[in-house]
Amino acid sequence: MTEIKSHEFESFLQRPLRDHRLYLVYGPDRGLVSERAGQIAAKSGVALDDPFSLIKLDGSDLQQSPGRLLDEVNTIGLFGGEKLVWIRASGTEKTLVDSLTVLSQAPPEASYVIIEAGDLKKGTGVRKIGETSRAVSAIACYSDDARALNGLIDQELGQEGLRISPAARERLNEALGGDRIASRNEIRKLALYCRGMAMIEEEHVLEIVGDASAVSVDDAIDAVLKGDADGLQHAIRKITASKTAIFLVLQACLKQFQLLDVMRAEMDDKRQQPTQVVATMGRHLHFRRKPLIEAALKTWTLPAIRRELGRLQTAIFQSRARQSLEDSIAMQTLLAITLQSARR
């Protein structure tokens, strides 16, 4: 496998792509997957506005016509020149795996293939081919860490000539992550809001970014814990409108219940009250959310918390395996937990 690590990607883009024809871009950060696939496509030199040069397919296209990928790669364009076949799929489809196996053994000479895939485990789907074939360039895309987020903030705000205070940067970092495109969109929205200002302050971040990203996700999780189905649906509508991926809510809910699991175990073990546990273990929580966590600790037992953890883990796995049903799976799971909260 020709593995391109995250920190190597920018330098990789500076080199000609002709040495490699097959590209696999995968990982849990779907925004970053899409962004990097687009950068590779732009670097290929293929006319992306020409329907005869650019062919876009998805997993269902390959399922309906198993030989479609090989046919497209080997078909000469109407006006000649190189082609790009761009595929968006989960990466576990048998037809895609079979086709990439053939292509990895005899790479095309006049076509590029870019595959956008989901979060693939080692040794599964098309990632398995990438791990064994030197003809495939594989780029893994994981959620941005603090360094990457700060670089993204500097890049976007620098283009607008804006400066940001340390407190505002910290608040912005808390609101970003998980999906590169969602993060970039939020920073651009902040830059537009603050255009012409000498300094971006914390209140500016709370006013424009918090409403659509972190705060909306927090609102959704709070609604789940309160048993407020209407509040959950309202928060989800805001999240959808901001183009924030709904799987981020599932991940945030999982983290919340993991925290409840640790806190409740501490309560039971040391016979403490919720206020004591939150005071010692919830220092990072926003002060407005602490009463809600204390209330949840009073009503949720340890077995019940762990049952919902299992439900959330299953939902996250199913949403990755069946991306077309991601929104439905997430909403059904969150509503089910909300109803459990309401009963308590």
ZANUTOR-313611 format. One record per residue: residue number from 0; x, y, z of N, C-alpha, C in turn. Coordinates in steps of 0.1 Angstrom, whole numbers. Example, Ala and Ser with C-alpha at 12.3 -4.5 7.8 and 13.67 -1.06 7.14 Angstrom:
BEGIN
R/nr/n.x/n.y/n.z/ca.x/ca.y/ca.z/c.x/c.y/c.z
R/0/132/-57/78/123/-45/78/132/-33/78
R/1/128/-22/71/137/-11/71/129/0/79
//
This chain:
BEGIN
R/nr/n.x/n.y/n.z/ca.x/ca.y/ca.z/c.x/c.y/c.z
R/0/8/-12/0/0/0/0/9/12/0
R/1/5/22/-8/11/35/-7/2/44/2
R/2/6/44/15/-2/51/25/3/65/26
R/3/-7/74/25/-5/89/27/-10/93/40
R/4/-1/95/50/-6/99/63/-11/113/63
R/5/-19/116/73/-26/129/74/-16/141/73
R/6/-5/141/80/4/152/79/12/153/66
R/7/11/142/58/19/141/46/10/146/34
R/8/-3/148/36/-12/150/25/-9/162/17
R/9/-6/173/24/-4/186/17/8/185/8
R/10/19/179/13/31/177/4/29/167/-7
R/11/20/157/-4/17/147/-14/10/154/-26
R/12/1/164/-23/-6/171/-34/3/179/-43
R/13/15/182/-38/24/190/-46/31/182/-57
R/14/30/169/-56/37/160/-65/27/156/-77
R/15/32/153/-89/23/148/-99/16/135/-95
R/16/3/134/-100/-5/122/-97/-3/111/-106
R/17/4/113/-117/5/103/-128/11/90/-123
R/18/19/90/-113/25/78/-108/15/68/-102
R/19/4/73/-98/-7/65/-92/-20/68/-98
R/20/-28/58/-101/-41/60/-107/-53/56/-98
R/21/-50/49/-88/-61/44/-79/-59/51/-65
R/22/-70/57/-60/-70/64/-48/-81/60/-39
R/23/-78/57/-27/-88/53/-17/-88/63/-6
R/24/-98/70/-4/-99/80/7/-110/76/17
R/25/-107/73/29/-117/67/38/-114/72/53
R/26/-124/70/61/-123/74/75/-136/79/81
R/27/-136/81/94/-148/86/101/-152/100/98
R/28/-142/108/95/-145/123/92/-149/124/77
R/29/-162/123/75/-167/123/61/-165/136/54
R/30/-165/147/61/-162/160/55/-148/160/50
R/31/-139/155/58/-125/155/54/-122/145/42
R/32/-129/134/43/-129/125/31/-133/131/18
R/33/-144/138/19/-149/145/7/-140/156/2
R/34/-135/164/12/-126/175/9/-113/170/2
R/35/-107/159/7/-95/154/2/-97/147/-12
R/36/-108/141/-13/-111/135/-26/-112/145/-37
R/37/-119/157/-33/-120/168/-42/-107/174/-46
R/38/-98/175/-36/-84/180/-39/-77/171/-49
R/39/-78/158/-47/-71/149/-56/-77/150/-70
R/40/-91/151/-71/-97/152/-84/-93/165/-91
R/41/-92/176/-84/-87/188/-90/-73/187/-95
R/42/-65/180/-87/-51/178/-91/-49/169/-103
R/43/-59/161/-106/-57/151/-117/-56/158/-130
R/44/-61/170/-132/-61/177/-145/-73/173/-154
R/45/-81/164/-149/-93/160/-157/-103/172/-156
R/46/-110/174/-167/-120/185/-167/-132/180/-159
R/47/-134/186/-148/-145/182/-138/-158/187/-143
R/48/-159/196/-152/-172/201/-157/-176/194/-170
R/49/-168/183/-174/-171/176/-187/-177/162/-183
R/50/-190/160/-186/-196/147/-182/-190/135/-189
R/51/-183/138/-200/-176/126/-207/-163/123/-200
R/52/-157/132/-193/-144/130/-186/-146/126/-172
R/53/-156/131/-165/-159/128/-151/-171/119/-150
R/54/-169/107/-144/-180/98/-142/-182/96/-127
R/55/-194/100/-121/-196/98/-107/-206/86/-105
R/56/-202/78/-96/-210/66/-93/-211/65/-77
R/57/-221/57/-73/-222/54/-59/-224/39/-57
R/58/-225/34/-45/-226/20/-42/-237/13/-49
R/59/-249/20/-50/-261/14/-56/-259/12/-71
R/60/-252/21/-78/-249/19/-92/-241/7/-94
R/61/-231/4/-86/-223/-8/-87/-230/-21/-84
R/62/-239/-20/-75/-247/-32/-71/-257/-35/-83
R/63/-262/-25/-89/-271/-28/-100/-264/-33/-113
R/64/-251/-28/-114/-244/-32/-126/-229/-35/-122
R/65/-227/-48/-118/-214/-52/-112/-202/-48/-120
R/66/-203/-48/-134/-191/-45/-142/-190/-31/-146
R/67/-198/-22/-140/-199/-8/-144/-185/-1/-142
R/68/-179/-3/-131/-166/4/-128/-156/0/-138
R/69/-154/-13/-141/-144/-17/-151/-147/-12/-165
R/70/-160/-12/-168/-164/-7/-181/-161/8/-183
R/71/-164/16/-172/-161/30/-173/-146/33/-174
R/72/-138/26/-166/-124/28/-166/-118/25/-179
R/73/-123/15/-186/-116/10/-198/-123/16/-211
R/74/-133/24/-209/-139/31/-221/-132/44/-224
R/75/-129/46/-237/-122/58/-241/-133/69/-242
R/76/-130/81/-237/-139/92/-238/-142/96/-252
R/77/-154/103/-254/-159/106/-267/-149/115/-274
R/78/-142/124/-267/-132/133/-273/-118/130/-269
R/79/-116/118/-264/-103/114/-260/-99/120/-247
R/80/-86/119/-243/-82/125/-230/-84/115/-219
R/81/-79/119/-207/-80/111/-195/-94/112/-189
R/82/-98/102/-181/-110/102/-174/-108/100/-159
R/83/-118/105/-152/-118/103/-138/-131/96/-134
R/84/-130/84/-127/-142/77/-122/-142/80/-107
R/85/-152/86/-102/-153/91/-88/-164/83/-81
R/86/-161/75/-71/-171/67/-65/-173/71/-50
R/87/-186/72/-46/-189/73/-32/-196/61/-27
R/88/-191/54/-18/-197/42/-13/-192/39/1
R/89/-198/29/8/-193/26/21/-180/19/21
R/90/-176/12/10/-163/6/9/-164/-9/12
R/91/-175/-14/15/-177/-28/18/-185/-36/8
R/92/-190/-29/-2/-198/-35/-13/-189/-46/-20
R/93/-194/-57/-22/-187/-68/-29/-183/-65/-43
R/94/-192/-58/-50/-189/-55/-64/-178/-45/-65
R/95/-177/-35/-55/-166/-26/-55/-153/-33/-51
R/96/-154/-41/-41/-142/-49/-37/-136/-57/-49
R/97/-145/-64/-56/-141/-72/-67/-135/-64/-78
R/98/-141/-53/-81/-136/-44/-92/-122/-38/-89
R/99/-121/-34/-76/-108/-28/-72/-97/-38/-72
R/100/-101/-50/-68/-91/-61/-69/-85/-63/-83
R/101/-94/-63/-93/-90/-64/-107/-81/-52/-111
R/102/-85/-40/-107/-78/-28/-111/-65/-27/-104
R/103/-64/-32/-92/-51/-31/-85/-41/-40/-91
R/104/-45/-51/-97/-36/-60/-104/-32/-55/-118
R/105/-40/-47/-124/-37/-41/-137/-42/-27/-137
R/106/-35/-17/-131/-40/-3/-130/-42/3/-144
R/107/-52/11/-145/-55/18/-158/-44/27/-162
R/108/-43/30/-174/-32/39/-179/-38/52/-183
R/109/-51/53/-186/-56/66/-191/-68/71/-182
R/110/-70/65/-171/-81/69/-162/-76/69/-147
R/111/-82/78/-140/-80/78/-125/-93/73/-118
R/112/-91/67/-107/-102/62/-99/-101/67/-85
R/113/-111/74/-80/-111/79/-66/-123/73/-59
R/114/-120/66/-48/-131/60/-40/-132/67/-27
R/115/-143/73/-24/-147/78/-11/-154/68/-3
R/116/-148/63/8/-154/53/16/-156/57/30
R/117/-163/49/38/-166/53/52/-154/48/61
R/118/-158/47/74/-148/43/84/-146/28/84
R/119/-136/24/77/-133/9/74/-123/4/85
R/120/-127/-7/91/-117/-14/100/-106/-20/92
R/121/-95/-22/98/-83/-28/92/-87/-42/87
R/122/-83/-44/74/-85/-57/68/-99/-60/63
R/123/-107/-49/62/-121/-51/57/-123/-43/44
R/124/-132/-47/36/-136/-40/24/-125/-36/15
R/125/-126/-24/9/-116/-20/-1/-103/-16/7
R/126/-104/-13/20/-92/-10/28/-82/-22/27
R/127/-88/-34/27/-79/-46/27/-71/-47/14
R/128/-77/-43/3/-70/-42/-9/-59/-32/-9
R/129/-62/-20/-3/-52/-10/-2/-41/-14/7
R/130/-43/-22/16/-32/-26/25/-23/-36/19
R/131/-27/-43/8/-19/-53/2/-14/-49/-12
R/132/-19/-39/-18/-16/-35/-32/-8/-22/-32
R/133/3/-21/-38/11/-9/-40/5/0/-50
R/134/-4/-5/-58/-11/3/-69/-21/13/-63
R/135/-25/11/-51/-36/19/-45/-29/29/-35
R/136/-32/42/-37/-28/52/-27/-39/54/-17
R/137/-37/51/-4/-47/51/6/-45/63/15
R/138/-56/71/17/-55/83/26/-66/81/37
R/139/-62/79/49/-71/78/60/-74/92/66
R/140/-87/94/69/-92/107/73/-98/106/87
R/141/-91/110/97/-97/110/111/-100/124/115
R/142/-108/124/126/-113/137/131/-101/146/134
R/143/-103/159/131/-92/169/134/-88/169/149
R/144/-75/169/151/-71/171/165/-69/186/167
R/145/-64/190/179/-63/204/182/-54/212/173
R/146/-43/205/169/-34/212/160/-40/214/146
R/147/-47/204/141/-53/206/128/-64/216/128
R/148/-72/216/139/-83/226/140/-77/240/141
R/149/-67/242/149/-60/255/149/-55/260/136
R/150/-49/250/128/-44/253/115/-56/257/106
R/151/-67/250/107/-79/254/99/-84/268/103
R/152/-85/271/115/-89/284/120/-80/295/114
R/153/-67/293/116/-57/303/111/-59/305/96
R/154/-61/294/89/-62/294/74/-74/303/70
R/155/-86/299/75/-98/306/71/-98/320/76
R/156/-95/323/88/-95/337/93/-84/345/87
R/157/-73/339/84/-62/346/78/-65/352/64
R/158/-74/344/57/-78/349/43/-87/361/44
R/159/-93/363/56/-101/375/58/-94/386/66
R/160/-81/383/69/-73/393/77/-79/395/91
R/161/-84/385/97/-90/386/110/-81/380/121
R/162/-82/385/133/-74/380/144/-85/375/154
R/163/-81/365/163/-90/359/172/-83/359/186
R/164/-91/362/196/-85/362/210/-83/348/215
R/165/-75/346/225/-73/332/230/-85/326/235
R/166/-94/334/242/-106/328/248/-116/325/237
R/167/-116/333/226/-125/330/215/-120/317/207
R/168/-107/316/206/-101/304/199/-105/292/207
R/169/-104/292/220/-107/281/228/-121/277/227
R/170/-130/287/227/-145/284/225/-147/279/212
R/171/-141/284/201/-143/279/188/-138/265/186
R/172/-127/261/192/-122/248/192/-132/238/198
R/173/-138/242/209/-148/233/215/-160/231/206
R/174/-163/240/197/-175/239/189/-172/232/176
R/175/-159/229/173/-156/223/160/-151/209/162
R/176/-148/202/151/-143/188/151/-153/178/148
R/177/-149/166/143/-158/156/140/-160/155/125
R/178/-162/167/118/-164/167/104/-158/180/98
R/179/-148/178/89/-140/189/84/-149/199/77
R/180/-158/195/68/-166/205/61/-175/213/70
R/181/-181/206/80/-189/213/90/-181/224/97
R/182/-169/220/101/-160/229/108/-156/241/99
R/183/-152/238/87/-148/249/78/-160/259/76
R/184/-172/253/74/-184/262/72/-186/271/84
R/185/-185/265/96/-187/273/108/-177/285/109
R/186/-164/282/106/-154/292/106/-156/303/96
R/187/-161/299/84/-164/309/73/-175/317/77
R/188/-185/311/84/-197/319/88/-192/329/99
R/189/-184/325/108/-178/334/118/-170/346/111
R/190/-162/342/101/-154/352/94/-163/363/87
R/191/-174/358/81/-183/367/75/-190/376/85
R/192/-194/370/96/-201/378/107/-191/389/113
R/193/-179/386/114/-169/395/120/-161/403/110
R/194/-164/403/98/-157/410/88/-156/425/91
R/195/-143/430/91/-141/444/94/-138/447/109
R/196/-139/437/117/-136/439/132/-121/437/134
R/197/-116/444/145/-102/443/148/-99/430/154
R/198/-108/424/162/-105/411/169/-118/404/171
R/199/-117/391/169/-129/382/172/-128/378/187
R/200/-139/381/194/-140/378/208/-149/366/211
R/201/-148/362/223/-156/350/227/-171/351/224
R/202/-176/363/227/-191/365/225/-195/364/211
R/203/-185/367/202/-189/366/187/-190/351/184
R/204/-181/343/189/-182/328/187/-195/323/192
R/205/-199/327/204/-211/322/210/-223/326/202
R/206/-223/338/197/-234/343/189/-236/336/176
R/207/-226/333/169/-227/329/155/-224/314/153
R/208/-214/309/160/-210/295/159/-218/286/168
R/209/-219/290/180/-225/281/190/-239/277/187
R/210/-247/286/181/-261/283/178/-263/272/168
R/211/-254/270/159/-255/260/148/-248/247/150
R/212/-237/248/158/-229/235/160/-230/230/174
R/213/-220/234/182/-219/228/195/-231/230/204
R/214/-237/242/204/-248/244/213/-260/236/208
R/215/-262/235/195/-273/227/190/-272/213/193
R/216/-259/208/192/-257/194/196/-260/192/211
R/217/-255/202/219/-257/201/234/-272/202/236
R/218/-280/210/228/-294/211/230/-301/198/227
R/219/-296/191/217/-301/178/214/-299/168/225
R/220/-287/168/230/-283/158/241/-291/162/254
R/221/-293/175/257/-300/179/268/-315/175/267
R/222/-320/176/255/-334/171/252/-336/156/255
R/223/-326/149/251/-326/134/253/-326/131/268
R/224/-318/138/276/-317/136/290/-330/140/297
R/225/-336/151/292/-349/156/298/-361/148/294
R/226/-360/140/284/-371/133/279/-380/142/271
R/227/-374/152/264/-382/162/257/-381/159/242
R/228/-391/152/237/-391/148/223/-392/160/213
R/229/-401/170/217/-402/182/209/-389/190/208
R/230/-382/191/220/-370/198/220/-359/191/212
R/231/-359/178/212/-350/170/204/-352/173/189
R/232/-364/172/185/-367/175/170/-364/189/166
R/233/-366/199/175/-362/212/172/-347/214/171
R/234/-339/208/180/-325/208/179/-320/201/166
R/235/-326/190/163/-321/183/151/-324/191/138
R/236/-335/198/138/-338/207/126/-327/218/125
R/237/-323/224/136/-312/234/136/-299/228/131
R/238/-296/216/136/-284/209/132/-284/206/117
R/239/-295/201/112/-296/198/98/-295/210/90
R/240/-301/221/94/-301/234/87/-286/239/86
R/241/-278/236/96/-264/241/96/-255/232/89
R/242/-261/221/83/-253/211/75/-243/204/84
R/243/-246/203/97/-238/195/106/-243/181/105
R/244/-234/171/104/-238/157/102/-245/152/115
R/245/-256/145/113/-263/140/125/-256/130/133
R/246/-246/123/126/-239/112/134/-231/119/145
R/247/-228/132/144/-221/139/155/-230/139/168
R/248/-243/139/166/-252/139/178/-251/125/184
R/249/-251/115/176/-249/101/182/-236/100/189
R/250/-225/105/184/-213/104/190/-213/112/203
R/251/-219/124/203/-219/132/215/-228/126/226
R/252/-239/119/221/-248/112/231/-240/100/237
R/253/-232/94/229/-224/82/234/-215/87/245
R/254/-208/98/242/-198/104/252/-205/108/265
R/255/-218/114/263/-225/118/275/-229/106/284
R/256/-233/95/277/-237/83/285/-225/76/291
R/257/-214/77/284/-201/72/290/-197/79/302
R/258/-199/92/302/-196/101/314/-206/97/325
R/259/-219/95/322/-229/92/332/-225/78/338
R/260/-220/69/329/-217/56/334/-206/56/345
R/261/-195/64/342/-184/66/351/-189/73/364
R/262/-197/83/363/-202/90/374/-211/82/383
R/263/-220/75/376/-230/67/384/-223/55/391
R/264/-212/49/385/-204/39/391/-197/45/404
R/265/-192/57/402/-186/64/414/-196/66/425
R/266/-208/70/421/-219/73/431/-222/60/439
R/267/-223/49/432/-227/36/438/-216/31/446
R/268/-204/33/442/-192/27/449/-189/35/462
R/269/-190/48/461/-186/56/473/-198/62/480
R/270/-211/58/476/-223/62/482/-224/77/483
R/271/-221/84/472/-221/98/471/-234/103/465
R/272/-237/116/467/-248/123/461/-244/128/447
R/273/-254/129/438/-250/135/424/-243/148/424
R/274/-246/157/434/-239/170/434/-224/168/437
R/275/-221/158/446/-207/156/450/-199/150/438
R/276/-206/141/431/-199/135/419/-197/145/408
R/277/-207/153/405/-206/163/395/-195/174/399
R/278/-194/177/411/-185/187/416/-170/182/414
R/279/-168/169/416/-154/164/415/-151/159/401
R/280/-161/153/394/-158/147/381/-163/155/369
R/281/-171/165/371/-177/173/360/-172/187/359
R/282/-159/189/363/-154/203/363/-154/209/349
R/283/-153/201/338/-153/206/325/-166/209/319
R/284/-177/205/326/-191/208/322/-194/222/323
R/285/-202/227/313/-207/241/315/-216/242/327
R/286/-215/253/334/-223/254/347/-238/252/344
R/287/-243/256/332/-257/255/330/-262/241/328
R/288/-252/232/325/-256/218/322/-255/209/335
R/289/-248/214/345/-246/206/357/-258/201/364
R/290/-269/210/365/-281/206/372/-288/194/364
R/291/-287/195/350/-293/184/342/-286/171/344
R/292/-272/171/345/-265/159/347/-268/154/361
R/293/-269/162/371/-273/158/384/-286/151/384
R/294/-296/157/377/-309/151/376/-309/137/370
R/295/-301/136/359/-299/123/352/-293/113/361
R/296/-284/116/369/-277/107/378/-287/102/388
R/297/-297/110/392/-307/105/402/-316/95/396
R/298/-319/97/383/-330/88/377/-325/76/369
R/299/-312/77/364/-307/66/356/-299/57/365
R/300/-302/44/365/-294/34/372/-283/30/363
R/301/-273/23/369/-261/19/361/-265/9/350
R/302/-273/-2/353/-277/-11/342/-285/-4/331
R/303/-293/6/335/-300/13/324/-291/21/315
R/304/-281/28/322/-271/36/314/-264/26/304
R/305/-260/15/309/-252/6/301/-260/0/290
R/306/-273/-2/292/-282/-6/281/-283/4/270
R/307/-284/17/274/-284/27/263/-271/29/257
R/308/-260/26/264/-247/27/257/-246/16/246
R/309/-251/4/249/-252/-6/239/-260/-2/227
R/310/-271/4/230/-280/9/219/-273/19/210
R/311/-266/28/216/-259/39/209/-247/33/201
R/312/-240/24/207/-229/17/199/-234/9/187
R/313/-245/3/189/-251/-5/178/-256/5/167
R/314/-262/16/171/-266/26/161/-255/32/153
R/315/-244/35/160/-232/41/153/-227/31/143
R/316/-226/18/147/-221/8/138/-230/7/126
R/317/-243/6/128/-253/5/117/-253/17/108
R/318/-251/29/113/-251/41/105/-239/41/96
R/319/-228/35/100/-216/34/92/-217/24/81
R/320/-224/13/85/-225/2/76/-236/5/65
R/321/-246/13/69/-257/16/60/-259/31/59
R/322/-250/38/52/-249/52/52/-262/59/47
R/323/-269/52/38/-281/58/32/-292/59/43
R/324/-291/51/54/-301/51/64/-296/58/77
R/325/-285/65/76/-279/71/88/-288/80/95
R/326/-295/90/88/-304/99/95/-315/92/102
R/327/-321/82/96/-332/75/102/-328/67/114
R/328/-316/60/113/-311/53/124/-308/62/136
R/329/-302/73/133/-298/82/144/-311/88/151
R/330/-320/92/143/-332/98/149/-340/88/157
R/331/-342/76/151/-349/65/158/-342/62/172
R/332/-329/61/172/-322/58/184/-323/69/194
R/333/-321/81/190/-322/93/199/-336/94/205
R/334/-346/92/197/-360/93/202/-363/82/212
R/335/-358/70/209/-360/58/218/-354/61/232
R/336/-342/67/232/-336/71/245/-343/82/252
R/337/-348/92/244/-356/103/249/-368/97/256
R/338/-375/88/250/-387/82/256/-384/75/269
R/339/-372/68/270/-368/62/282/-366/72/293
R/340/-360/84/289/-358/94/299/-371/100/304
R/341/-381/101/295/-394/106/299/-400/97/309
R/342/-399/84/307/-405/74/316/-399/75/330
R/343/-387/80/331/-380/81/344/-383/94/351
//
